[in-house]
Amino acid sequence: MRRLGYVLVSLLPIATGGCIAQTAWDVATLPVKATGKAIDWTTTSQSEADRNYGKKMRKQEEREGRERKKAAEACRKDSEKCGEYDGYRAGQDD
């Protein structure tokens, strides 16, 4: 009876096909994977920063365009008050 137990225990790794080892590996690497994912969520990649900056600049340029258009219309209505544009300029802080 004891021999049968040894045989069954020795055949266990072959029968499971290494899934126990894979499970142990997955459990051991889980904290590293979770930490990496948390860091990815909390940091901004360079491509995200570039995309956000581009979006910000486009909005500023749209605002400058609208204000320049208003200034040009006001200049057409009253040419005596016209001068160099001194309104909002994209890329400058408010």
Secondary structure, DSSP 4 states (H G I P E B T S, - for coil): -HHHHHHHHHHHHHHHTTHHHHHHHHHHHHHHHHHHHHHHHHS--HHHHHHHHHHHHHHHHHHHHHHHHHHHHHHHH-GGG--S--S--TTS--
